[in-house]
Amino acid sequence: MMKFVALLGVARRALSLGVAVLCLAAASPAASGELPYGKGLLWKIERHGVEPSYVFGTMHLSDERVTALPKPLVEVLTKIDSLSLELIFHDRMDGGDGDGRELGDGRRLKDIIGPRMFSRIVSRLGGGPHVAAEINRLKPWAVALNLGPASGEPARRARGMIFLDNLLQYIAAERGARLFSLETVAEQTEVFDGMPMRLQVSMLRQALRETGAGKHAAETMIKNYLARDLQAIHDTSISRMRRQDPELARVYHERLLDVRNRLMVARMKPRLGEGNALVAVGALHLPGRQGILNLLAEDGYTIARIY
């Protein structure tokens, strides 16, 4: 039971973690090709008459290799006036049953997915009647996030380690920078909660199928991230989800990346207009024609990679 409780705590505190972990399965369903801005994590954003700002691609993990800040990013953190993240986290965000995870209306997950699949999920998440009862109240997408965390992440969180976005938040706050959220918890929840039930079940089925490959997938993702190779992360993602459920790949990509990219660009513009801002979001929001960097370039900003 403790394993599932730990994982559930991670999902409650930060839906962004689930987003990051599932990004390997969520890249564009289109054919692979060279991505605009597919290499690099830290970019200078400039427009005439305004001090430069910066966009950094994060990975929502607490792995020490990920949280070891590169020197160019440290230099940016020493001078910024504001930091914008997908979410600014607070203690009050922990827990709570009104976050959209539960089915309600007397429905139970076991009736939606069938007893065989339900039994496999309970076994994966620690077994026992208490775990089964907790899982049975949850929507398929919420259980999928609990199946998805990268290898070692819940144990690191239990030891008090914080993920990269949180680290940036703490550093910026200590240095007096203003903090801004680009989204709300409700908006991040809606990414999954607004998916048709059939696709939520497909998402859960895929997460269950891939739990055994979690360590390898996590290591591949981290390796490519440390190499600043967003193209490789993207290309690794494409074939698997397309093969398993092309409709899920299309809907998931649109909801997880494209729609959110447009929203986040609109909300970061006031900070870019002030100048001397840092925007830090999940790395796969950066590249591609519908990625944040290309959207900013189309709006007249000059984009230059600095790391």
C-alpha positions, 0 to 999 in steps of 0.5 A: 500500500505504501508504494501506491500512497507515495505515487498518489502523493506525487500525482496530487502534488504535481500533475506536471510530473505525469506530463513529463513522464508520459512525454516519451509516449506523447510526441507528435504522431506526424512522420519524423523529420527535423524539428525547428529548435530541436537541439538546446535547452536555454534560449535568449529571447529578444525584441527591439527596445526590451531587455533580453529574456530567456526560455529554458526547457526543464525535465520534471524530475528530481534525479541529481543529474537533471537538477545539476544546473548548467553554468549558463542557467546559473548565470541567468538566474543571478540576474532575472527579475521574474520566473514563470513556470508551468505551475508555482507550487505551494504546500496547500496544493498537497492532497485534496479530493476535489482535483478531478481525479475521482470518478464520482456518480457511483462509478468504479474503475473496475466496471469501466476497464474490467476485472482482469485489467483492474487486478493487474493494476492493483498488483502493479501498485502494491496489491491489497484491499486498501489499494484496490479500494483507492484505485477503484475510485479513480479515473483511468488517466489518474491511475495511468499517471500513478503507473507512469512515474520514472524509475526511482522518482517516488523514492527520491521524493520520499527522501525530500528531493525536489524536482528541477522546476521546484529548484528553480522556483526556490532559487528565484524566490530567494533572489527576489525574483517575482514568480508567475504561473503559466497555467492552473492546476485545473487547466493541467487536470483538464488536459487529461480529464477532458479526454473521452473515456475510451482514450483515457482507458487506452492511455491507462492500458498503454501505461500498464503495458510499459511499466516494466520498461520504466527504468530503461525509458527513464534512462533514455529520456534523461540521457537525451535531455542531458545531451540537450537533444529534444529531437532524439526525445521526440523521435523516440516517442513517435512510433510507439504511440502511433502503433498502439493507438493513433487516435490517442497519439493525435488527441494526446499531442494536441491537448498535451502540447499544442494547445498548452503551448499557445496558452503559455505563449500568450501568458508569458508575453507580459513578462517578455514585454517587461524584459529580463524574464526567465520562462522554464517549462517542460523541454518538449514544449520548446521544439517543433512548428507548434512549439513555444520557440517557433511560436515566439519567432513567428510573433517577431522575437529573435531566438538564439540558443545559448546552451 
